[in-house]
Amino acid sequence: MDWVLAQKLALSLGLGLLVGLQREWAAPHVAGIRTFALITVLGTLVGLFSDPLGVWFVVAGLLALALMVIVANHTEFTQAEVRSGLTTQVSALIMYTVGVGIAIDQTTLAIIVSGLVTVLLHWKKPLHGFVERIGEQDIRAILRLVLIGLIILPLLPNKTFGPYHVINPYEIWLMVVLICGISLGSYLAYKYLGPRSGTVIGAVLGGLISSTATTVSYSRRTKKTPAAVDLASIVIMIASTIVFARVILEVAVVGPDILAALVPPLLVMMGLMTVISAVLYARTKKEHEQIDLDEDPSDLKAALVFGVLYGVVLFAVAAVREHFGDEALYAVAALSGLTDMDAITLSTVQMIKADRLTIDTGWRMIMIGAMSNLVFKAAAVAVLGNRRLFGRIALVFGLSLVGGVLLLVFWP
């Protein structure tokens, strides 16, 4: 036997055994380890014979398998008191195509698909538990993201308009999709974890969704409940630290080629704030409480506002640099960063990619925007929160701002 042929049969047998093992363990009454191994090997054999016999041989094999699945499914439904789903039957059809893929040298794809099938089959309870936890508002949020990303985005023109040639509707809306996707993913992760997430993970997810909203929410809470100052200070500091992780994630997605050059000072700043957060956490009472997040992360109105803000910042950066030089850009960064870090981060990355800004100017703009954001949140705590909370936040944010200033002055 040809060694390559033996390898293909062995791989199809192994992948079939892998998926079959999971099915044998979870649903032995439907199909098990032998059945899935045989189905995958069948796919490989049919794929190998399709070369001399034609592609219709593969189709005939798939139809024959589908017919057997239908007959077996009908028999099971008529004999069982409670009808089961079609997961195993669909998995069988997929593993048949995996076997065909191995035969036509799509080995990597076949392995990936088999792994995904195994994981999805095994994650039945966690996935069903996730669906049970999300509500109607969360479904609406997911559908709005679909509207934003899969319907509106493809309709927009992918070309620049206006002076300075920086306003591109497609790219602006793509940034809206990115931000909504990050926020919605973090929001759903928190909904899934729920109160079990505890203070640290809850604060991390709060920072990924909206550190400003988290700060406002917890500041208000301390007005009514002074005992919540310890918890609020920890959450606000951690959420503000995670802003830098979100910034780095956005740079990695939008400008991976400049990531290594742009983020080192931001990582240092994040490291400093992480140390401050750890010290604050160690010195205050440990509490675990659910974080209230009122905002809808895929709200269409908020998406439109962000799109406009991003376009305005992009235009302002190009105009200010053209007429006033790089130094004036820092004022734009400070103003933009007051309430939102996403717009200044993404617009800066786009300008660097277009060779309109240097790396050095770019990271300084992002750093100044982040420091401005800390000042705004400290002001929100002063207005909305308990006086003791403001004192604590003023101290930890002050240390962070000093570190940021030192980085701006001394970073080579």
Legacy VTK file of the C-alpha trace (Angstrom):
# vtk DataFile Version 3.0
C-alpha trace
ASCII
DATASET POLYDATA
POINTS 412 float
0.000 0.000 0.000
1.137 3.517 -0.772
2.518 5.214 2.388
0.651 8.473 1.655
-2.599 6.530 1.283
-1.956 4.759 4.599
-1.376 8.107 6.296
-4.673 9.460 4.977
-6.607 6.427 6.178
-4.902 6.559 9.578
-5.671 10.251 9.976
-9.319 9.816 9.015
-9.580 6.887 11.421
-8.016 8.942 14.222
-10.246 11.975 13.695
-13.323 9.756 13.493
-12.319 8.045 16.728
-11.834 11.456 18.378
-15.339 12.699 17.585
-16.814 9.249 18.142
-15.229 9.066 21.590
-17.061 12.218 22.619
-20.359 10.945 21.194
-19.933 7.531 22.820
-19.435 9.262 26.153
-22.271 11.776 25.772
-24.892 9.971 23.673
-24.104 6.253 23.324
-27.669 5.425 22.212
-27.302 7.401 18.949
-23.863 6.755 17.447
-20.531 5.994 19.021
-16.830 5.631 18.535
-16.950 2.890 15.896
-19.699 4.541 13.857
-17.912 7.880 13.551
-14.602 6.212 12.717
-16.265 4.235 9.949
-18.081 7.299 8.588
-14.852 9.310 8.373
-12.964 6.456 6.732
-15.887 6.084 4.296
-15.476 9.729 3.346
-11.778 9.239 2.714
-12.320 6.138 0.590
-15.046 7.831 -1.447
-12.814 10.860 -1.922
-9.958 8.686 -3.144
-12.187 6.816 -5.589
-13.722 10.073 -6.864
-10.624 10.771 -8.938
-11.234 7.937 -11.404
-15.024 7.786 -10.911
-15.884 11.506 -10.776
-17.237 13.938 -8.193
-20.691 12.373 -8.386
-19.301 9.412 -6.466
-18.735 11.740 -3.470
-22.239 13.171 -3.828
-23.722 9.680 -4.025
-21.873 8.692 -0.840
-23.153 11.793 0.959
-26.739 11.124 -0.180
-26.493 7.482 0.906
-25.217 8.519 4.332
-27.907 11.198 4.659
-30.558 8.588 3.803
-29.217 6.238 6.491
-29.218 9.103 8.990
-32.848 9.945 8.126
-33.933 6.321 8.521
-32.050 5.931 11.807
-33.412 9.235 13.058
-36.980 8.250 12.183
-36.577 4.923 13.975
-35.187 6.634 17.064
-37.993 9.192 17.113
-40.708 6.562 16.853
-39.173 4.384 19.581
-38.058 7.042 22.063
-40.393 8.708 24.514
-38.462 11.995 24.275
-37.075 13.116 20.972
-33.426 14.074 20.866
-31.837 16.719 18.657
-30.028 16.328 15.365
-26.547 17.157 16.681
-25.118 13.668 16.279
-26.632 13.193 12.836
-25.282 16.506 11.548
-21.879 15.679 13.067
-21.880 12.426 11.128
-22.399 14.289 7.845
-19.624 16.729 8.726
-17.191 13.917 9.534
-17.977 12.326 6.174
-16.884 15.561 4.478
-13.810 15.625 6.745
-12.894 12.224 5.370
-13.332 13.518 1.814
-11.171 16.535 2.688
-8.358 14.258 3.849
-8.558 12.373 0.569
-8.135 15.581 -1.478
-5.201 16.808 0.665
-7.150 19.374 2.729
-5.511 17.932 5.835
-5.192 21.122 7.894
-8.809 22.087 7.295
-9.956 18.561 8.159
-8.076 18.607 11.464
-9.403 22.062 12.388
-12.998 21.100 11.583
-12.708 17.878 13.582
-11.357 19.774 16.552
-14.157 22.347 16.350
-16.797 19.625 16.075
-15.397 17.840 19.132
-15.283 21.029 21.197
-18.783 22.120 20.188
-20.187 18.692 21.010
-18.519 18.684 24.409
-19.564 22.245 25.251
-23.276 21.430 25.156
-23.988 22.357 28.777
-21.886 25.568 28.874
-23.382 26.794 25.595
-26.927 25.992 26.652
-26.246 27.618 30.005
-25.031 30.737 28.196
-28.210 30.887 26.109
-30.320 30.536 29.261
-28.497 33.462 30.899
-28.926 35.954 28.077
-32.211 37.799 27.772
-34.219 39.588 25.118
-32.080 42.726 25.410
-28.927 40.686 24.763
-30.467 39.056 21.680
-31.364 42.498 20.375
-27.786 43.625 20.981
-26.422 40.676 18.971
-28.846 41.353 16.116
-27.868 45.037 16.090
-24.224 43.983 15.756
-25.256 41.819 12.793
-27.032 44.851 11.300
-23.998 47.080 11.882
-21.388 44.632 10.621
-23.012 42.403 8.021
-25.639 44.675 6.447
-24.577 48.315 6.771
-20.801 47.870 6.419
-20.771 46.190 2.956
-23.013 48.954 1.559
-20.628 51.817 2.396
-18.148 53.159 -0.206
-14.530 52.224 0.460
-12.884 55.462 -0.698
-11.827 58.768 0.837
-13.773 62.011 0.645
-13.222 65.674 1.497
-10.095 67.660 2.289
-7.004 65.891 3.671
-8.334 62.599 2.183
-8.907 60.907 5.538
-12.706 60.427 5.646
-13.433 56.909 4.400
-17.017 55.795 5.265
-16.172 52.097 5.042
-13.117 52.342 7.299
-14.926 54.572 9.799
-17.824 52.127 10.066
-15.384 49.217 10.277
-14.002 50.843 13.432
-17.567 51.110 14.749
-18.022 47.369 14.158
-14.720 46.635 15.920
-15.617 48.673 19.010
-19.149 47.262 19.199
-17.744 43.744 18.801
-15.227 44.173 21.633
-17.837 45.731 23.922
-20.519 43.148 23.129
-18.100 40.244 23.563
-16.995 41.550 26.962
-20.594 42.266 27.953
-21.761 38.747 27.088
-18.743 37.242 28.842
-19.718 39.100 31.981
-23.345 38.032 31.604
-22.162 34.428 31.326
-19.806 34.615 34.303
-22.282 36.595 36.384
-21.730 37.198 40.086
-19.296 34.270 40.218
-16.744 36.387 38.402
-15.876 38.271 41.577
-14.278 41.652 41.939
-11.196 41.302 39.720
-12.720 39.589 36.685
-15.805 41.759 36.932
-13.650 44.897 36.967
-11.606 43.628 34.010
-14.744 43.058 31.963
-16.117 46.387 33.115
-12.965 48.049 31.788
-13.273 46.255 28.465
-16.902 47.301 28.106
-16.639 50.880 29.408
-14.363 52.054 32.208
-16.177 55.404 32.285
-19.592 53.760 32.750
-18.110 51.513 35.449
-16.612 54.522 37.236
-19.880 56.470 37.145
-21.908 53.475 38.334
-19.676 52.732 41.312
-19.237 56.373 42.255
-22.997 56.783 42.514
-23.232 53.638 44.613
-20.881 55.022 47.273
-23.131 58.068 47.773
-25.891 55.781 49.058
-23.640 53.067 50.502
-20.403 54.470 52.011
-19.347 50.943 52.955
-18.887 50.213 49.231
-15.891 52.573 48.972
-13.337 49.746 49.192
-15.031 47.726 46.478
-15.605 50.790 44.271
-11.994 51.976 44.470
-10.673 48.541 43.467
-13.121 48.183 40.579
-12.502 51.710 39.228
-8.713 51.330 39.371
-8.680 47.894 37.717
-11.168 48.984 35.047
-9.022 52.050 34.289
-5.939 49.845 34.003
-7.694 47.526 31.565
-8.298 50.495 29.264
-4.676 50.052 28.145
-5.308 46.372 27.367
-8.256 47.435 25.222
-6.094 50.045 23.475
-3.386 47.464 22.759
-6.019 45.037 21.440
-7.337 47.708 19.069
-3.811 48.454 17.821
-3.196 44.729 17.299
-6.366 44.361 15.218
-6.096 47.554 13.155
-2.316 47.979 12.873
-0.520 44.693 13.656
2.545 45.790 11.682
3.148 48.762 14.025
2.192 46.972 17.239
5.741 46.205 18.418
6.906 49.776 17.853
3.842 51.551 19.280
2.863 49.720 22.459
6.014 49.377 24.676
5.438 52.665 26.603
1.743 51.820 26.877
2.668 48.423 28.325
4.920 50.127 30.873
2.068 52.437 31.888
-0.288 49.478 32.139
2.305 47.625 34.241
2.599 50.584 36.637
-1.182 50.814 37.048
-1.372 47.032 37.529
1.087 47.294 40.429
-0.937 50.143 41.937
-4.127 48.075 41.520
-2.512 45.067 43.198
-1.351 47.146 46.175
-4.794 48.731 46.509
-6.432 45.307 46.332
-4.090 43.906 48.989
-4.721 46.809 51.377
-8.516 46.901 51.172
-11.247 44.544 52.274
-11.984 41.738 49.837
-15.566 41.873 48.620
-17.353 40.100 45.818
-20.322 41.796 44.265
-21.981 41.853 40.893
-21.041 44.833 38.724
-23.999 46.690 37.297
-23.533 47.519 33.620
-26.510 49.451 32.326
-25.314 50.303 28.850
-26.202 48.375 25.704
-22.826 47.665 24.038
-24.283 47.529 20.514
-26.755 50.400 20.789
-27.212 51.812 17.275
-27.403 55.401 18.498
-24.154 54.994 20.437
-22.560 53.396 17.356
-23.539 56.391 15.220
-22.185 58.804 17.834
-18.880 56.924 17.949
-18.667 56.869 14.147
-19.148 60.635 14.008
-16.653 61.170 16.840
-14.081 58.954 15.161
-14.497 60.805 11.861
-14.217 64.187 13.606
-11.043 63.156 15.437
-9.546 61.746 12.239
-10.309 64.980 10.387
-9.106 67.170 13.285
-5.793 65.314 13.566
-5.132 65.695 9.838
-6.143 69.393 9.827
-4.209 70.341 12.969
-1.072 68.589 11.805
-1.324 70.286 8.398
-1.708 73.820 9.789
-0.161 73.793 13.279
2.363 70.937 13.440
2.667 67.839 15.633
2.774 69.738 18.931
-0.831 70.932 18.549
-1.975 67.336 18.079
-1.553 66.691 21.787
-4.371 69.141 22.554
-6.638 67.199 20.189
-5.649 63.947 21.920
-6.363 65.401 25.365
-9.804 66.646 24.365
-10.718 63.446 22.531
-9.529 61.199 25.363
-11.648 62.905 28.025
-14.639 60.623 27.562
-13.522 58.044 24.990
-10.185 56.360 24.237
-11.309 54.383 21.203
-11.596 57.298 18.780
-8.153 58.778 19.444
-6.524 55.332 19.484
-7.991 54.133 16.200
-7.578 57.462 14.393
-3.940 57.655 15.519
-3.219 54.132 14.272
-4.838 54.922 10.920
-2.760 58.107 10.567
0.453 56.222 11.384
-0.386 53.535 8.810
-0.959 56.276 6.228
2.471 57.809 7.069
0.805 60.995 8.323
2.155 60.542 11.869
5.339 59.109 13.333
5.304 56.270 15.849
6.736 58.585 18.520
4.013 61.195 18.069
1.362 58.478 17.872
2.054 56.749 21.187
2.360 60.107 22.927
-1.062 61.124 21.628
-2.569 57.879 22.916
-0.816 58.302 26.274
-2.062 61.884 26.638
-5.569 60.764 25.704
-5.416 58.044 28.384
-4.171 60.496 31.008
-6.941 62.913 30.058
-9.416 60.069 30.497
-8.118 59.453 34.033
-8.624 63.135 34.866
-12.202 63.006 33.566
-13.007 59.903 35.622
-11.467 61.457 38.727
-13.736 64.478 38.191
-16.730 62.139 37.839
-15.833 60.494 41.155
-15.509 63.920 42.797
-18.977 64.973 41.617
-20.876 61.690 41.939
-19.064 59.689 44.601
-18.317 59.575 48.294
-15.606 61.976 49.542
-13.520 59.090 50.889
-13.706 57.377 47.497
-12.487 60.539 45.785
-9.520 60.747 48.150
-8.500 57.200 47.355
-9.003 57.580 43.598
-7.132 60.900 43.604
-4.155 59.132 45.187
-4.007 56.122 42.822
-4.837 58.140 39.703
-2.310 60.788 40.770
0.440 58.170 40.989
-0.588 56.880 37.565
-0.500 60.391 36.067
2.958 60.999 37.494
4.121 57.771 35.855
2.583 58.881 32.557
4.320 62.257 32.697
7.674 60.582 33.404
7.175 58.297 30.404
6.364 61.269 28.155
9.465 63.113 29.317
12.064 60.370 29.555
10.998 57.656 27.068
13.722 57.525 24.400
LINES 1 413
412 0 1 2 3 4 5 6 7 8 9 10 11 12 13 14 15 16 17 18 19 20 21 22 23 24 25 26 27 28 29 30 31 32 33 34 35 36 37 38 39 40 41 42 43 44 45 46 47 48 49 50 51 52 53 54 55 56 57 58 59 60 61 62 63 64 65 66 67 68 69 70 71 72 73 74 75 76 77 78 79 80 81 82 83 84 85 86 87 88 89 90 91 92 93 94 95 96 97 98 99 100 101 102 103 104 105 106 107 108 109 110 111 112 113 114 115 116 117 118 119 120 121 122 123 124 125 126 127 128 129 130 131 132 133 134 135 136 137 138 139 140 141 142 143 144 145 146 147 148 149 150 151 152 153 154 155 156 157 158 159 160 161 162 163 164 165 166 167 168 169 170 171 172 173 174 175 176 177 178 179 180 181 182 183 184 185 186 187 188 189 190 191 192 193 194 195 196 197 198 199 200 201 202 203 204 205 206 207 208 209 210 211 212 213 214 215 216 217 218 219 220 221 222 223 224 225 226 227 228 229 230 231 232 233 234 235 236 237 238 239 240 241 242 243 244 245 246 247 248 249 250 251 252 253 254 255 256 257 258 259 260 261 262 263 264 265 266 267 268 269 270 271 272 273 274 275 276 277 278 279 280 281 282 283 284 285 286 287 288 289 290 291 292 293 294 295 296 297 298 299 300 301 302 303 304 305 306 307 308 309 310 311 312 313 314 315 316 317 318 319 320 321 322 323 324 325 326 327 328 329 330 331 332 333 334 335 336 337 338 339 340 341 342 343 344 345 346 347 348 349 350 351 352 353 354 355 356 357 358 359 360 361 362 363 364 365 366 367 368 369 370 371 372 373 374 375 376 377 378 379 380 381 382 383 384 385 386 387 388 389 390 391 392 393 394 395 396 397 398 399 400 401 402 403 404 405 406 407 408 409 410 411
